[in-house]
Amino acid sequence: MSTTALDSTYGAWFISLLLETILYGMGILQTWNYFAARATDPRAVQATVAVVFFLETVQVIFFSISSYSRLVTDVGMWIEGRIPYNFLLQHVVHFCSVVNLADLRL
């Protein structure tokens, strides 16, 4: 089995998967608590919280898919220069969830 420069990153990748899953669980709890305690907030604020929660959910899904393909399905067969679609989509969704929409001046 040939080794690539990416083989040394599998441990960090797995640790980041565990941390992201834990933090996502905390985000679910915070979202639940927000909607339970702040039912009188304006609909725009509630919609913003719901959209961010949805985007983070999609990001965790794509991160899990890309982690599974990298660590289980294609272990040791990562082709240099080929980036899977789920890896790219994960980063696009993450970017959309952290961008402050007020800064876009739409």
C-alpha positions, 0 to 999 in steps of 0.5 A: 500500500502506497502512502501519500501526504494525506495519510498523516491527516487521517487522525486529525480528520477523525478527531475533527469529525468527533468534535464536529459531531459533539458541537452539532449536538450542542447546536441542536440543544441550543436551537431547541432551547431557543424555540422553546424559550423565545416563541415571541421573537419576530419571525425573521429572527426565528427564520434566521435561526432555522436557516442556520440550523438547516445549513449546519445540518447539511454541512454535518451530513456532507462532512460525514459522507466525505469522512466515510468515503475518505476513512472507510471506502477509499482508505489509502486510495485518495487520488492527488488532485481529485476532490470529491463532490461531497467534500466541496459541497461541505465547504460551500454549505459551511461558508453559507452558514457562517457568512453574516447576511447583513454584510452582503448588503442585499 
